[in-house]
Amino acid sequence: MDERRRDIAYFVSFCIEQYKNAKGLTGEEAMTVLEKYGLLDYLQRHFDVLHTQGHRWLLTEMDEFIDKRKQEAKEVKG
């Protein structure tokens, strides 16, 4: 694994742990939520910008991303 891919993997792992702890979830529950809304892919694709931010900002960004996806899903259904 090259250095960049390793850095991205560490960053995504950090985000999963932060989300899990902030929401009081198990690792499995956190992964289910993050995968359901495409957040893992988002974190990887936007690593260059996101990894420079603090954990509180990242949690806010993650919550906003999930809220947006939930809203989009409601609009498609209704």
N, C-alpha and C positions, 0 to 999 in steps of 0.2 A: 504494500500500500504506500503510495507516495505521500509526501508530507502534507500537501493540501487536502487530500482525501481524509487523512488522519485528523487534521485540524477540524474539518467539517464534522466528522464522526464525533469527536470530543464535544464540539459545540452543540450538536443535536442532543447528545447524551445529557449535557448540562441543562439544556432547555427542558428535556423530559423530567429530569429530577426536580428542577425548580417548579414546574407545573404540578407535578405529583405532590410535592410538599405543600405548595400554596393551596391546593384544592383538597388536601387530605385524602388522596386516592392511593391505591396500590399502583405499582408499576404497570401491571396489566391493564387496569382501568384507565390510566393516563394514556397508554399506548392506543387503546381502543378509541378514545376521544380524538387524539391527535391524528390518527390514521383516518378516522371517519370524515373529518373535515379537511383533509389534505394538508394539514399543518406541517407534517414532517417534510414533505416535498418543498413547501414554501421556505422552511428554515434552511434547507440545503441550497435551494436556488438563490436565495438572498443572503447567504452567509457573509459575503464581503461587507455588506452594510450592517447587518444585524449583530454580528459578533463584536462590534465596537461599542455596543450599548450595554448599559447596566441591567442587572437582573430584574429590577422593578419595571423598567421600561419594557423589557422583553415580555414580562408577564402581561402587561397592559396590551402590548401589541398582539400577543397570542389570543387574549380574550376578545379583542376587537376583531381579529381575523375570524375566530369561531363564530362570534355574533353575526358578522357579515354573511358567512356561509349559511347559518341558520336562517337568516332573513331571505337569502336567495332561494333556499329550499322551500320556504313558505310561499314565496311569490310564484314559484313554478307549480306548486300544488293548487294554489287558489287563485 
